[in-house]
Amino acid sequence: MKKYTLPTTKPCINARAQRFLDQSFAQETKLPTLLLMEQAAMAISNLIMELDPDRKKHILFLAGKGNNGGDAYCSARQLLAKEYKVHILEIFPNTKLPPDATQNRFAYKTLNGKISKSSNLNNFDLEPYDIIVDGIMGTGFHLSRPLETNILQFLNKINSDKNTIKIAIDIPTGIESFSGACDQVVFKADYTVTFSAYKTALYADPGTAYCGKIILDDITMPADWLEAKLVSFQQTEILPRVLNLETFQKLEIEKDSLSHKGK
C-alpha cells in the first residue's frame, strides 16, 4: 500500500502563546500592538457587516477589563463610522484598562459612542438588541478565578434569548483557552472570531460546544512566520494541533489489490 504524508495540520495556542506572538510581531515589525487590535476588531466588524448589510440591527458590545474589551471598543468605533447602531456595556466599570484598550475606549467615547455602566447587570434591558458581542473575558478566563455570580446570571439571561445573534471575541467568556474547561455558565456563541491561530478550547470538549461557527483571522501574521515563532515558543511548552475536515479530505487512501474488510 502506498504511504502518504499527513497533510499540514493547524496550530492550536493558548493565552501565553498569543501574548508571545503579539510581542514578537511588534518587536520584529516595529509596528505597535495597537495595530493588531485594530485588525482583530476589523475581523469582528466585517462579520457584523456581513450579517447586517442594511445596518438595521442594534448591536450591543460587552466590554471587559482586558484587551478583549479593547477589541470591543475598537470594533464598535469602526462600526460607528459605518453608521451602525452600536452601544457598549462596561461589565467592570471604573476598572483600569490596559494601554491599547484604554486608547480605543477614549477614541470610541471621543466620537460620541454610547457607553453604559450597570451596577446590576440583570437590570440591563437586552430587548432592544439584535446582536450581542462578547468581549468580557476572552482568553483571560481561568477556572481558578470563576466568574462572579452577577455575570453568570447575566450570561444565562443572554443565552436564553434565542432571537439574538451572539458573537464571541477570540473565545466565549467562561471557557479556559488552554483546556476547554467551562464555568457553570458560558456565553453560548453563534460565531466565534479568533485571531492568529485557533485556541485549544475552540476544539476541546466541553468548550467547543459553545463556540458556534469559528472564524480565524490571521491579523497579518503570515503562516510561515507564525509556525516558526511557535517552534521557538514550544521549547518550554508543547502546544496541540488541530486535525480538521481539510486534513482528512487531503488524505488519499488506496486499497491494496489483495486487501479485504478484515484489514
C-alpha positions, 0 to 999 in steps of 0.5 A: 500500500502506498504511504502518504504524508499527513497533510499540514495540520493547524496550530492550536495556542493558548493565552501565553502563546498569543501574548508571545506572538503579539510581542514578537510581531511588534518587536520584529515589525516595529509596528505597535500592538495597537495595530493588531487590535485594530485588525482583530476588531476589523475581523469582528466588524466585517462579520457584523457587516456581513450579517447586517448589510442594511445596518438595521440591527442594534448591536450591543458590545460587552466590554471587559477589563482586558484587551478583549474589551479593547477589541470591543471598543475598537470594533464598535468605533469602526462600526460607528463610522459605518453608521451602525447602531452600536452601544457598549456595556462596561461589565467592570466599570471604573476598572483600569484598562490596559494601554491599547484598550484604554486608547480605543475606549477614549477614541470610541467615547471621543466620537460620541459612542454610547457607553453604559455602566450597570451596577446590576447587570440583570437590570440591563434591558437586552430587548432592544438588541439584535446582536450581542458581542462578547468581549468580557473575558476572552482568553483571560478566563481561568477556572481558578478565578470563576466568574462572579455570580452577577455575570453568570446570571447575566450570561444565562439571561443572554443565552436564553434569548434565542432571537439574538445573534451572539458573537464571541471575541477570540473565545466565549467568556467562561471557557479556559483557552488552554483546556476547554474547561467551562464555568457553570455558565458560558456565553453560548456563541453563534460565531466565534472570531479568533485571531492568529491561530485557533485556541485549544478550547475552540476544539476541546470538549466541553468548550467547543460546544459553545463556540458556534461557527469559528472564524480565524483571522490571521491579523497579518501574521503570515503562516510561515512566520507564525509556525516558526515563532511557535517552534521557538515558543514550544521549547518550554511548552508543547502546544496541540494541533488541530486535525480538521475536515481539510486534513482528512479530505487531503488524505488519499487512501488506496486499497491494496489489490489483495486487501479485504474488510478484515484489514 
